[in-house]
Amino acid sequence: MKKLMDDMVADGSTPWCVGIESGAATGWPATDWMEELMLRTTSPENYDKWVAGELKFASPEVKRPPRP
């Protein structure tokens, strides 16, 4: 699976896509997951900027891969 993922990235593809739904409340599970990722991969200050809309999704702090 790791090799396949690496091959896909090398070819310019995105290997993963996540679809999340919760019936009539669609969206909140993804919000919780994204918040957790941000809190674990950047500083609390960057998280607060992200929530306030001051740190865009395309910023390096958001795009950086998670720490090993």
mmCIF file as Biopython writes it, N, C-alpha, C and O atoms, coordinates in Angstrom:
data_model
#
loop_
_atom_site.group_PDB
_atom_site.id
_atom_site.type_symbol
_atom_site.label_atom_id
_atom_site.label_alt_id
_atom_site.label_comp_id
_atom_site.label_asym_id
_atom_site.label_entity_id
_atom_site.label_seq_id
_atom_site.pdbx_PDB_ins_code
_atom_site.Cartn_x
_atom_site.Cartn_y
_atom_site.Cartn_z
_atom_site.occupancy
_atom_site.B_iso_or_equiv
_atom_site.auth_seq_id
_atom_site.auth_asym_id
_atom_site.pdbx_PDB_model_num
ATOM 1   N N  . MET A ? 1  ? 0.825   -1.171 0.000   1.0 0.0 1  A 1 
ATOM 2   C CA . MET A ? 1  ? 0.000   0.000  0.000   1.0 0.0 1  A 1 
ATOM 3   C C  . MET A ? 1  ? 0.884   1.254  0.000   1.0 0.0 1  A 1 
ATOM 4   O O  . MET A ? 1  ? 0.603   2.207  -0.728  1.0 0.0 1  A 1 
ATOM 5   N N  . LYS A ? 2  ? 1.932   1.260  0.797   1.0 0.0 2  A 1 
ATOM 6   C CA . LYS A ? 2  ? 2.844   2.407  0.851   1.0 0.0 2  A 1 
ATOM 7   C C  . LYS A ? 2  ? 3.509   2.630  -0.511  1.0 0.0 2  A 1 
ATOM 8   O O  . LYS A ? 2  ? 3.614   3.768  -0.970  1.0 0.0 2  A 1 
ATOM 9   N N  . LYS A ? 3  ? 3.955   1.557  -1.154  1.0 0.0 3  A 1 
ATOM 10  C CA . LYS A ? 3  ? 4.582   1.683  -2.470  1.0 0.0 3  A 1 
ATOM 11  C C  . LYS A ? 3  ? 3.585   2.234  -3.490  1.0 0.0 3  A 1 
ATOM 12  O O  . LYS A ? 3  ? 3.923   3.112  -4.284  1.0 0.0 3  A 1 
ATOM 13  N N  . LEU A ? 4  ? 2.376   1.723  -3.464  1.0 0.0 4  A 1 
ATOM 14  C CA . LEU A ? 4  ? 1.348   2.212  -4.379  1.0 0.0 4  A 1 
ATOM 15  C C  . LEU A ? 4  ? 1.110   3.705  -4.145  1.0 0.0 4  A 1 
ATOM 16  O O  . LEU A ? 4  ? 1.014   4.478  -5.098  1.0 0.0 4  A 1 
ATOM 17  N N  . MET A ? 5  ? 1.016   4.103  -2.888  1.0 0.0 5  A 1 
ATOM 18  C CA . MET A ? 5  ? 0.811   5.502  -2.568  1.0 0.0 5  A 1 
ATOM 19  C C  . MET A ? 5  ? 1.984   6.348  -3.084  1.0 0.0 5  A 1 
ATOM 20  O O  . MET A ? 5  ? 1.771   7.391  -3.703  1.0 0.0 5  A 1 
ATOM 21  N N  . ASP A ? 6  ? 3.206   5.903  -2.831  1.0 0.0 6  A 1 
ATOM 22  C CA . ASP A ? 6  ? 4.384   6.632  -3.294  1.0 0.0 6  A 1 
ATOM 23  C C  . ASP A ? 6  ? 4.417   6.732  -4.819  1.0 0.0 6  A 1 
ATOM 24  O O  . ASP A ? 6  ? 4.769   7.778  -5.366  1.0 0.0 6  A 1 
ATOM 25  N N  . ASP A ? 7  ? 4.052   5.645  -5.506  1.0 0.0 7  A 1 
ATOM 26  C CA . ASP A ? 7  ? 4.007   5.655  -6.971  1.0 0.0 7  A 1 
ATOM 27  C C  . ASP A ? 7  ? 2.962   6.652  -7.484  1.0 0.0 7  A 1 
ATOM 28  O O  . ASP A ? 7  ? 3.202   7.369  -8.455  1.0 0.0 7  A 1 
ATOM 29  N N  . MET A ? 8  ? 1.820   6.687  -6.832  1.0 0.0 8  A 1 
ATOM 30  C CA . MET A ? 8  ? 0.768   7.612  -7.243  1.0 0.0 8  A 1 
ATOM 31  C C  . MET A ? 8  ? 1.219   9.065  -7.059  1.0 0.0 8  A 1 
ATOM 32  O O  . MET A ? 8  ? 0.989   9.902  -7.931  1.0 0.0 8  A 1 
ATOM 33  N N  . VAL A ? 9  ? 1.855   9.359  -5.935  1.0 0.0 9  A 1 
ATOM 34  C CA . VAL A ? 9  ? 2.356   10.715 -5.688  1.0 0.0 9  A 1 
ATOM 35  C C  . VAL A ? 9  ? 3.405   11.080 -6.730  1.0 0.0 9  A 1 
ATOM 36  O O  . VAL A ? 9  ? 3.397   12.195 -7.253  1.0 0.0 9  A 1 
ATOM 37  N N  . ALA A ? 10 ? 4.309   10.150 -7.037  1.0 0.0 10 A 1 
ATOM 38  C CA . ALA A ? 10 ? 5.346   10.392 -8.043  1.0 0.0 10 A 1 
ATOM 39  C C  . ALA A ? 10 ? 4.737   10.681 -9.412  1.0 0.0 10 A 1 
ATOM 40  O O  . ALA A ? 10 ? 5.308   11.434 -10.200 1.0 0.0 10 A 1 
ATOM 41  N N  . ASP A ? 11 ? 3.577   10.084 -9.695  1.0 0.0 11 A 1 
ATOM 42  C CA . ASP A ? 11 ? 2.889   10.314 -10.971 1.0 0.0 11 A 1 
ATOM 43  C C  . ASP A ? 11 ? 2.019   11.573 -10.959 1.0 0.0 11 A 1 
ATOM 44  O O  . ASP A ? 11 ? 1.393   11.911 -11.964 1.0 0.0 11 A 1 
ATOM 45  N N  . GLY A ? 12 ? 1.985   12.268 -9.809  1.0 0.0 12 A 1 
ATOM 46  C CA . GLY A ? 12 ? 1.202   13.494 -9.715  1.0 0.0 12 A 1 
ATOM 47  C C  . GLY A ? 12 ? -0.228  13.306 -9.264  1.0 0.0 12 A 1 
ATOM 48  O O  . GLY A ? 12 ? -1.025  14.243 -9.316  1.0 0.0 12 A 1 
ATOM 49  N N  . SER A ? 13 ? -0.569  12.092 -8.817  1.0 0.0 13 A 1 
ATOM 50  C CA . SER A ? 13 ? -1.932  11.824 -8.349  1.0 0.0 13 A 1 
ATOM 51  C C  . SER A ? 13 ? -2.034  12.019 -6.836  1.0 0.0 13 A 1 
ATOM 52  O O  . SER A ? 13 ? -1.029  12.056 -6.126  1.0 0.0 13 A 1 
ATOM 53  N N  . THR A ? 14 ? -3.257  12.141 -6.370  1.0 0.0 14 A 1 
ATOM 54  C CA . THR A ? 14 ? -3.532  12.192 -4.937  1.0 0.0 14 A 1 
ATOM 55  C C  . THR A ? 14 ? -4.056  10.821 -4.525  1.0 0.0 14 A 1 
ATOM 56  O O  . THR A ? 14 ? -5.123  10.410 -4.981  1.0 0.0 14 A 1 
ATOM 57  N N  . PRO A ? 15 ? -3.320  10.102 -3.663  1.0 0.0 15 A 1 
ATOM 58  C CA . PRO A ? 15 ? -3.683  8.713  -3.384  1.0 0.0 15 A 1 
ATOM 59  C C  . PRO A ? 15 ? -4.869  8.510  -2.439  1.0 0.0 15 A 1 
ATOM 60  O O  . PRO A ? 15 ? -5.433  7.416  -2.406  1.0 0.0 15 A 1 
ATOM 61  N N  . TRP A ? 16 ? -5.256  9.507  -1.687  1.0 0.0 16 A 1 
ATOM 62  C CA . TRP A ? 16 ? -6.321  9.300  -0.710  1.0 0.0 16 A 1 
ATOM 63  C C  . TRP A ? 16 ? -7.410  10.353 -0.839  1.0 0.0 16 A 1 
ATOM 64  O O  . TRP A ? 16 ? -7.138  11.517 -1.133  1.0 0.0 16 A 1 
ATOM 65  N N  . CYS A ? 17 ? -8.616  9.937  -0.622  1.0 0.0 17 A 1 
ATOM 66  C CA . CYS A ? 17 ? -9.763  10.823 -0.571  1.0 0.0 17 A 1 
ATOM 67  C C  . CYS A ? 17 ? -10.672 10.282 0.531   1.0 0.0 17 A 1 
ATOM 68  O O  . CYS A ? 17 ? -10.870 9.072  0.642   1.0 0.0 17 A 1 
ATOM 69  N N  . VAL A ? 18 ? -11.214 11.170 1.330   1.0 0.0 18 A 1 
ATOM 70  C CA . VAL A ? 18 ? -12.058 10.736 2.444   1.0 0.0 18 A 1 
ATOM 71  C C  . VAL A ? 18 ? -13.442 11.329 2.261   1.0 0.0 18 A 1 
ATOM 72  O O  . VAL A ? 18 ? -13.590 12.537 2.073   1.0 0.0 18 A 1 
ATOM 73  N N  . GLY A ? 19 ? -14.435 10.491 2.314   1.0 0.0 19 A 1 
ATOM 74  C CA . GLY A ? 19 ? -15.817 10.940 2.301   1.0 0.0 19 A 1 
ATOM 75  C C  . GLY A ? 19 ? -16.422 10.718 3.681   1.0 0.0 19 A 1 
ATOM 76  O O  . GLY A ? 19 ? -16.416 9.598  4.192   1.0 0.0 19 A 1 
ATOM 77  N N  . ILE A ? 20 ? -16.936 11.767 4.275   1.0 0.0 20 A 1 
ATOM 78  C CA . ILE A ? 20 ? -17.475 11.676 5.634   1.0 0.0 20 A 1 
ATOM 79  C C  . ILE A ? 20 ? -18.875 12.265 5.637   1.0 0.0 20 A 1 
ATOM 80  O O  . ILE A ? 20 ? -19.111 13.338 5.083   1.0 0.0 20 A 1 
ATOM 81  N N  . GLU A ? 21 ? -19.794 11.558 6.261   1.0 0.0 21 A 1 
ATOM 82  C CA . GLU A ? 21 ? -21.145 12.088 6.397   1.0 0.0 21 A 1 
ATOM 83  C C  . GLU A ? 21 ? -21.732 11.625 7.717   1.0 0.0 21 A 1 
ATOM 84  O O  . GLU A ? 21 ? -21.292 10.637 8.305   1.0 0.0 21 A 1 
ATOM 85  N N  . SER A ? 22 ? -22.723 12.353 8.162   1.0 0.0 22 A 1 
ATOM 86  C CA . SER A ? 22 ? -23.394 12.026 9.419   1.0 0.0 22 A 1 
ATOM 87  C C  . SER A ? 22 ? -24.868 12.353 9.292   1.0 0.0 22 A 1 
ATOM 88  O O  . SER A ? 22 ? -25.431 13.105 10.088  1.0 0.0 22 A 1 
ATOM 89  N N  . GLY A ? 23 ? -25.478 11.772 8.274   1.0 0.0 23 A 1 
ATOM 90  C CA . GLY A ? 23 ? -26.899 12.011 8.058   1.0 0.0 23 A 1 
ATOM 91  C C  . GLY A ? 23 ? -27.190 13.482 7.815   1.0 0.0 23 A 1 
ATOM 92  O O  . GLY A ? 23 ? -26.543 14.125 6.989   1.0 0.0 23 A 1 
ATOM 93  N N  . ALA A ? 24 ? -28.165 14.007 8.537   1.0 0.0 24 A 1 
ATOM 94  C CA . ALA A ? 24 ? -28.565 15.404 8.366   1.0 0.0 24 A 1 
ATOM 95  C C  . ALA A ? 24 ? -27.499 16.380 8.882   1.0 0.0 24 A 1 
ATOM 96  O O  . ALA A ? 24 ? -27.533 17.567 8.559   1.0 0.0 24 A 1 
ATOM 97  N N  . ALA A ? 25 ? -26.559 15.874 9.679   1.0 0.0 25 A 1 
ATOM 98  C CA . ALA A ? 25 ? -25.520 16.738 10.266  1.0 0.0 25 A 1 
ATOM 99  C C  . ALA A ? 25 ? -24.193 16.585 9.531   1.0 0.0 25 A 1 
ATOM 100 O O  . ALA A ? 25 ? -23.132 16.678 10.147  1.0 0.0 25 A 1 
ATOM 101 N N  . THR A ? 26 ? -24.241 16.354 8.230   1.0 0.0 26 A 1 
ATOM 102 C CA . THR A ? 26 ? -23.028 16.138 7.444   1.0 0.0 26 A 1 
ATOM 103 C C  . THR A ? 26 ? -22.008 17.242 7.668   1.0 0.0 26 A 1 
ATOM 104 O O  . THR A ? 26 ? -22.333 18.429 7.639   1.0 0.0 26 A 1 
ATOM 105 N N  . GLY A ? 27 ? -20.771 16.827 7.892   1.0 0.0 27 A 1 
ATOM 106 C CA . GLY A ? 27 ? -19.680 17.781 8.012   1.0 0.0 27 A 1 
ATOM 107 C C  . GLY A ? 27 ? -18.981 17.788 9.349   1.0 0.0 27 A 1 
ATOM 108 O O  . GLY A ? 27 ? -17.759 17.933 9.397   1.0 0.0 27 A 1 
ATOM 109 N N  . TRP A ? 28 ? -19.716 17.634 10.440  1.0 0.0 28 A 1 
ATOM 110 C CA . TRP A ? 28 ? -19.050 17.775 11.735  1.0 0.0 28 A 1 
ATOM 111 C C  . TRP A ? 28 ? -17.967 16.740 12.000  1.0 0.0 28 A 1 
ATOM 112 O O  . TRP A ? 28 ? -16.973 17.093 12.634  1.0 0.0 28 A 1 
ATOM 113 N N  . PRO A ? 29 ? -18.085 15.464 11.557  1.0 0.0 29 A 1 
ATOM 114 C CA . PRO A ? 29 ? -16.971 14.540 11.808  1.0 0.0 29 A 1 
ATOM 115 C C  . PRO A ? 29 ? -15.678 14.998 11.129  1.0 0.0 29 A 1 
ATOM 116 O O  . PRO A ? 29 ? -14.596 14.841 11.695  1.0 0.0 29 A 1 
ATOM 117 N N  . ALA A ? 30 ? -15.778 15.557 9.933   1.0 0.0 30 A 1 
ATOM 118 C CA . ALA A ? 30 ? -14.589 16.040 9.242   1.0 0.0 30 A 1 
ATOM 119 C C  . ALA A ? 30 ? -14.012 17.257 9.963   1.0 0.0 30 A 1 
ATOM 120 O O  . ALA A ? 30 ? -12.793 17.413 10.038  1.0 0.0 30 A 1 
ATOM 121 N N  . THR A ? 31 ? -14.873 18.111 10.487  1.0 0.0 31 A 1 
ATOM 122 C CA . THR A ? 31 ? -14.406 19.284 11.230  1.0 0.0 31 A 1 
ATOM 123 C C  . THR A ? 31 ? -13.605 18.847 12.443  1.0 0.0 31 A 1 
ATOM 124 O O  . THR A ? 31 ? -12.517 19.366 12.689  1.0 0.0 31 A 1 
ATOM 125 N N  . ASP A ? 32 ? -14.133 17.898 13.200  1.0 0.0 32 A 1 
ATOM 126 C CA . ASP A ? 32 ? -13.418 17.406 14.387  1.0 0.0 32 A 1 
ATOM 127 C C  . ASP A ? 32 ? -12.077 16.801 13.996  1.0 0.0 32 A 1 
ATOM 128 O O  . ASP A ? 32 ? -11.075 17.018 14.678  1.0 0.0 32 A 1 
ATOM 129 N N  . TRP A ? 33 ? -12.052 16.050 12.917  1.0 0.0 33 A 1 
ATOM 130 C CA . TRP A ? 33 ? -10.819 15.402 12.470  1.0 0.0 33 A 1 
ATOM 131 C C  . TRP A ? 33 ? -9.788  16.449 12.043  1.0 0.0 33 A 1 
ATOM 132 O O  . TRP A ? 33 ? -8.617  16.352 12.408  1.0 0.0 33 A 1 
ATOM 133 N N  . MET A ? 34 ? -10.219 17.443 11.275  1.0 0.0 34 A 1 
ATOM 134 C CA . MET A ? 34 ? -9.305  18.493 10.830  1.0 0.0 34 A 1 
ATOM 135 C C  . MET A ? 34 ? -8.759  19.295 12.007  1.0 0.0 34 A 1 
ATOM 136 O O  . MET A ? 34 ? -7.577  19.637 12.030  1.0 0.0 34 A 1 
ATOM 137 N N  . GLU A ? 35 ? -9.608  19.595 12.980  1.0 0.0 35 A 1 
ATOM 138 C CA . GLU A ? 35 ? -9.138  20.318 14.165  1.0 0.0 35 A 1 
ATOM 139 C C  . GLU A ? 35 ? -8.065  19.507 14.886  1.0 0.0 35 A 1 
ATOM 140 O O  . GLU A ? 35 ? -7.041  20.051 15.301  1.0 0.0 35 A 1 
ATOM 141 N N  . GLU A ? 36 ? -8.300  18.229 15.030  1.0 0.0 36 A 1 
ATOM 142 C CA . GLU A ? 36 ? -7.328  17.358 15.709  1.0 0.0 36 A 1 
ATOM 143 C C  . GLU A ? 36 ? -6.004  17.327 14.946  1.0 0.0 36 A 1 
ATOM 144 O O  . GLU A ? 36 ? -4.938  17.397 15.558  1.0 0.0 36 A 1 
ATOM 145 N N  . LEU A ? 37 ? -6.062  17.222 13.622  1.0 0.0 37 A 1 
ATOM 146 C CA . LEU A ? 37 ? -4.837  17.241 12.819  1.0 0.0 37 A 1 
ATOM 147 C C  . LEU A ? 37 ? -4.063  18.546 13.012  1.0 0.0 37 A 1 
ATOM 148 O O  . LEU A ? 37 ? -2.846  18.532 13.191  1.0 0.0 37 A 1 
ATOM 149 N N  . MET A ? 38 ? -4.768  19.656 12.976  1.0 0.0 38 A 1 
ATOM 150 C CA . MET A ? 38 ? -4.102  20.945 13.158  1.0 0.0 38 A 1 
ATOM 151 C C  . MET A ? 38 ? -3.474  21.056 14.540  1.0 0.0 38 A 1 
ATOM 152 O O  . MET A ? 38 ? -2.348  21.535 14.670  1.0 0.0 38 A 1 
ATOM 153 N N  . LEU A ? 39 ? -4.178  20.624 15.559  1.0 0.0 39 A 1 
ATOM 154 C CA . LEU A ? 39 ? -3.641  20.722 16.917  1.0 0.0 39 A 1 
ATOM 155 C C  . LEU A ? 39 ? -2.421  19.837 17.114  1.0 0.0 39 A 1 
ATOM 156 O O  . LEU A ? 39 ? -1.564  20.144 17.943  1.0 0.0 39 A 1 
ATOM 157 N N  . ARG A ? 40 ? -2.331  18.745 16.365  1.0 0.0 40 A 1 
ATOM 158 C CA . ARG A ? 40 ? -1.202  17.827 16.506  1.0 0.0 40 A 1 
ATOM 159 C C  . ARG A ? 40 ? -0.027  18.160 15.585  1.0 0.0 40 A 1 
ATOM 160 O O  . ARG A ? 40 ? 1.086   17.691 15.820  1.0 0.0 40 A 1 
ATOM 161 N N  . THR A ? 41 ? -0.254  18.959 14.546  1.0 0.0 41 A 1 
ATOM 162 C CA . THR A ? 41 ? 0.817   19.189 13.573  1.0 0.0 41 A 1 
ATOM 163 C C  . THR A ? 41 ? 1.334   20.622 13.539  1.0 0.0 41 A 1 
ATOM 164 O O  . THR A ? 41 ? 2.295   20.908 12.824  1.0 0.0 41 A 1 
ATOM 165 N N  . THR A ? 42 ? 0.724   21.520 14.288  1.0 0.0 42 A 1 
ATOM 166 C CA . THR A ? 42 ? 1.195   22.904 14.333  1.0 0.0 42 A 1 
ATOM 167 C C  . THR A ? 42 ? 0.991   23.447 15.740  1.0 0.0 42 A 1 
ATOM 168 O O  . THR A ? 42 ? 0.513   22.730 16.618  1.0 0.0 42 A 1 
ATOM 169 N N  . SER A ? 43 ? 1.339   24.674 15.954  1.0 0.0 43 A 1 
ATOM 170 C CA . SER A ? 43 ? 1.259   25.267 17.293  1.0 0.0 43 A 1 
ATOM 171 C C  . SER A ? 43 ? -0.169  25.680 17.639  1.0 0.0 43 A 1 
ATOM 172 O O  . SER A ? 43 ? -0.992  25.871 16.743  1.0 0.0 43 A 1 
ATOM 173 N N  . PRO A ? 44 ? -0.467  25.818 18.925  1.0 0.0 44 A 1 
ATOM 174 C CA . PRO A ? 44 ? -1.791  26.328 19.313  1.0 0.0 44 A 1 
ATOM 175 C C  . PRO A ? 44 ? -2.064  27.717 18.726  1.0 0.0 44 A 1 
ATOM 176 O O  . PRO A ? 44 ? -3.205  28.040 18.396  1.0 0.0 44 A 1 
ATOM 177 N N  . GLU A ? 45 ? -1.020  28.535 18.598  1.0 0.0 45 A 1 
ATOM 178 C CA . GLU A ? 45 ? -1.187  29.861 18.012  1.0 0.0 45 A 1 
ATOM 179 C C  . GLU A ? 45 ? -1.607  29.769 16.539  1.0 0.0 45 A 1 
ATOM 180 O O  . GLU A ? 45 ? -2.474  30.517 16.089  1.0 0.0 45 A 1 
ATOM 181 N N  . ASN A ? 46 ? -0.988  28.851 15.796  1.0 0.0 46 A 1 
ATOM 182 C CA . ASN A ? 46 ? -1.378  28.660 14.400  1.0 0.0 46 A 1 
ATOM 183 C C  . ASN A ? 46 ? -2.794  28.110 14.301  1.0 0.0 46 A 1 
ATOM 184 O O  . ASN A ? 46 ? -3.546  28.490 13.403  1.0 0.0 46 A 1 
ATOM 185 N N  . TYR A ? 47 ? -3.159  27.228 15.207  1.0 0.0 47 A 1 
ATOM 186 C CA . TYR A ? 47 ? -4.529  26.703 15.224  1.0 0.0 47 A 1 
ATOM 187 C C  . TYR A ? 47 ? -5.520  27.856 15.405  1.0 0.0 47 A 1 
ATOM 188 O O  . TYR A ? 47 ? -6.515  27.942 14.686  1.0 0.0 47 A 1 
ATOM 189 N N  . ASP A ? 48 ? -5.244  28.738 16.365  1.0 0.0 48 A 1 
ATOM 190 C CA . ASP A ? 48 ? -6.141  29.873 16.602  1.0 0.0 48 A 1 
ATOM 191 C C  . ASP A ? 48 ? -6.236  30.777 15.373  1.0 0.0 48 A 1 
ATOM 192 O O  . ASP A ? 48 ? -7.316  31.270 15.049  1.0 0.0 48 A 1 
ATOM 193 N N  . LYS A ? 49 ? -5.106  30.997 14.687  1.0 0.0 49 A 1 
ATOM 194 C CA . LYS A ? 49 ? -5.118  31.800 13.454  1.0 0.0 49 A 1 
ATOM 195 C C  . LYS A ? 49 ? -5.949  31.105 12.375  1.0 0.0 49 A 1 
ATOM 196 O O  . LYS A ? 49 ? -6.689  31.757 11.639  1.0 0.0 49 A 1 
ATOM 197 N N  . TRP A ? 50 ? -5.823  29.785 12.286  1.0 0.0 50 A 1 
ATOM 198 C CA . TRP A ? 50 ? -6.569  29.006 11.297  1.0 0.0 50 A 1 
ATOM 199 C C  . TRP A ? 50 ? -8.069  29.121 11.547  1.0 0.0 50 A 1 
ATOM 200 O O  . TRP A ? 50 ? -8.846  29.342 10.617  1.0 0.0 50 A 1 
ATOM 201 N N  . VAL A ? 51 ? -8.471  28.971 12.805  1.0 0.0 51 A 1 
ATOM 202 C CA . VAL A ? 51 ? -9.888  29.067 13.164  1.0 0.0 51 A 1 
ATOM 203 C C  . VAL A ? 51 ? -10.427 30.470 12.871  1.0 0.0 51 A 1 
ATOM 204 O O  . VAL A ? 51 ? -11.572 30.624 12.444  1.0 0.0 51 A 1 
ATOM 205 N N  . ALA A ? 52 ? -9.595  31.492 13.104  1.0 0.0 52 A 1 
ATOM 206 C CA . ALA A ? 52 ? -10.014 32.875 12.869  1.0 0.0 52 A 1 
ATOM 207 C C  . ALA A ? 52 ? -9.981  33.253 11.387  1.0 0.0 52 A 1 
ATOM 208 O O  . ALA A ? 52 ? -10.398 34.354 11.025  1.0 0.0 52 A 1 
ATOM 209 N N  . GLY A ? 53 ? -9.495  32.363 10.532  1.0 0.0 53 A 1 
ATOM 210 C CA . GLY A ? 53 ? -9.421  32.642 9.098   1.0 0.0 53 A 1 
ATOM 211 C C  . GLY A ? 53 ? -8.194  33.442 8.713   1.0 0.0 53 A 1 
ATOM 212 O O  . GLY A ? 53 ? -8.103  33.931 7.587   1.0 0.0 53 A 1 
ATOM 213 N N  . GLU A ? 54 ? -7.242  33.586 9.637   1.0 0.0 54 A 1 
ATOM 214 C CA . GLU A ? 54 ? -6.016  34.335 9.361   1.0 0.0 54 A 1 
ATOM 215 C C  . GLU A ? 54 ? -4.926  33.451 8.757   1.0 0.0 54 A 1 
ATOM 216 O O  . GLU A ? 54 ? -3.946  33.961 8.214   1.0 0.0 54 A 1 
ATOM 217 N N  . LEU A ? 55 ? -5.086  32.157 8.848   1.0 0.0 55 A 1 
ATOM 218 C CA . LEU A ? 55 ? -4.121  31.195 8.303   1.0 0.0 55 A 1 
ATOM 219 C C  . LEU A ? 55 ? -4.868  30.359 7.266   1.0 0.0 55 A 1 
ATOM 220 O O  . LEU A ? 55 ? -5.752  29.579 7.620   1.0 0.0 55 A 1 
ATOM 221 N N  . LYS A ? 56 ? -4.523  30.515 6.009   1.0 0.0 56 A 1 
ATOM 222 C CA . LYS A ? 56 ? -5.241  29.866 4.915   1.0 0.0 56 A 1 
ATOM 223 C C  . LYS A ? 56 ? -4.840  28.398 4.767   1.0 0.0 56 A 1 
ATOM 224 O O  . LYS A ? 56 ? -3.767  27.991 5.213   1.0 0.0 56 A 1 
ATOM 225 N N  . PHE A ? 57 ? -5.712  27.610 4.136   1.0 0.0 57 A 1 
ATOM 226 C CA . PHE A ? 57 ? -5.433  26.191 3.914   1.0 0.0 57 A 1 
ATOM 227 C C  . PHE A ? 57 ? -4.180  25.981 3.077   1.0 0.0 57 A 1 
ATOM 228 O O  . PHE A ? 57 ? -3.528  24.945 3.206   1.0 0.0 57 A 1 
ATOM 229 N N  . ALA A ? 58 ? -3.828  26.927 2.230   1.0 0.0 58 A 1 
ATOM 230 C CA . ALA A ? 58 ? -2.647  26.785 1.377   1.0 0.0 58 A 1 
ATOM 231 C C  . ALA A ? 58 ? -1.360  27.245 2.055   1.0 0.0 58 A 1 
ATOM 232 O O  . ALA A ? 58 ? -0.296  27.197 1.438   1.0 0.0 58 A 1 
ATOM 233 N N  . SER A ? 59 ? -1.431  27.687 3.301   1.0 0.0 59 A 1 
ATOM 234 C CA . SER A ? 59 ? -0.225  28.157 3.989   1.0 0.0 59 A 1 
ATOM 235 C C  . SER A ? 59 ? 0.673   26.963 4.342   1.0 0.0 59 A 1 
ATOM 236 O O  . SER A ? 59 ? 0.176   25.851 4.519   1.0 0.0 59 A 1 
ATOM 237 N N  . PRO A ? 60 ? 1.980   27.182 4.444   1.0 0.0 60 A 1 
ATOM 238 C CA . PRO A ? 60 ? 2.911   26.091 4.759   1.0 0.0 60 A 1 
ATOM 239 C C  . PRO A ? 60 ? 2.607   25.411 6.094   1.0 0.0 60 A 1 
ATOM 240 O O  . PRO A ? 60 ? 2.832   24.210 6.240   1.0 0.0 60 A 1 
ATOM 241 N N  . GLU A ? 61 ? 2.100   26.167 7.064   1.0 0.0 61 A 1 
ATOM 242 C CA . GLU A ? 61 ? 1.782   25.585 8.368   1.0 0.0 61 A 1 
ATOM 243 C C  . GLU A ? 61 ? 0.657   24.561 8.284   1.0 0.0 61 A 1 
ATOM 244 O O  . GLU A ? 61 ? 0.608   23.613 9.067   1.0 0.0 61 A 1 
ATOM 245 N N  . VAL A ? 62 ? -0.241  24.758 7.332   1.0 0.0 62 A 1 
ATOM 246 C CA . VAL A ? 62 ? -1.372  23.835 7.162   1.0 0.0 62 A 1 
ATOM 247 C C  . VAL A ? 62 ? -0.995  22.689 6.229   1.0 0.0 62 A 1 
ATOM 248 O O  . VAL A ? 62 ? -1.396  21.549 6.466   1.0 0.0 62 A 1 
ATOM 249 N N  . LYS A ? 63 ? -0.237  22.967 5.180   1.0 0.0 63 A 1 
ATOM 250 C CA . LYS A ? 63 ? 0.107   21.951 4.189   1.0 0.0 63 A 1 
ATOM 251 C C  . LYS A ? 63 ? 1.219   21.008 4.638   1.0 0.0 63 A 1 
ATOM 252 O O  . LYS A ? 63 ? 1.404   19.940 4.055   1.0 0.0 63 A 1 
ATOM 253 N N  . ARG A ? 64 ? 1.955   21.400 5.667   1.0 0.0 64 A 1 
ATOM 254 C CA . ARG A ? 64 ? 3.089   20.581 6.125   1.0 0.0 64 A 1 
ATOM 255 C C  . ARG A ? 64 ? 2.598   19.187 6.523   1.0 0.0 64 A 1 
ATOM 256 O O  . ARG A ? 64 ? 1.559   19.058 7.169   1.0 0.0 64 A 1 
ATOM 257 N N  . PRO A ? 65 ? 3.334   18.151 6.144   1.0 0.0 65 A 1 
ATOM 258 C CA . PRO A ? 65 ? 2.924   16.799 6.546   1.0 0.0 65 A 1 
ATOM 259 C C  . PRO A ? 65 ? 3.054   16.626 8.056   1.0 0.0 65 A 1 
ATOM 260 O O  . PRO A ? 65 ? 3.868   17.299 8.687   1.0 0.0 65 A 1 
ATOM 261 N N  . PRO A ? 66 ? 2.266   15.737 8.635   1.0 0.0 66 A 1 
ATOM 262 C CA . PRO A ? 66 ? 2.359   15.490 10.073  1.0 0.0 66 A 1 
ATOM 263 C C  . PRO A ? 66 ? 3.755   15.014 10.487  1.0 0.0 66 A 1 
ATOM 264 O O  . PRO A ? 66 ? 4.476   14.384 9.713   1.0 0.0 66 A 1 
ATOM 265 N N  . ARG A ? 67 ? 4.103   15.332 11.713  1.0 0.0 67 A 1 
ATOM 266 C CA . ARG A ? 67 ? 5.372   14.858 12.261  1.0 0.0 67 A 1 
ATOM 267 C C  . ARG A ? 67 ? 5.311   13.348 12.425  1.0 0.0 67 A 1 
ATOM 268 O O  . ARG A ? 67 ? 4.252   12.803 12.738  1.0 0.0 67 A 1 
ATOM 269 N N  . PRO A ? 68 ? 6.442   12.656 12.217  1.0 0.0 68 A 1 
ATOM 270 C CA . PRO A ? 68 ? 6.440   11.178 12.372  1.0 0.0 68 A 1 
ATOM 271 C C  . PRO A ? 68 ? 6.253   10.759 13.811  1.0 0.0 68 A 1 
ATOM 272 O O  . PRO A ? 68 ? 6.228   9.564  14.108  1.0 0.0 68 A 1 
#
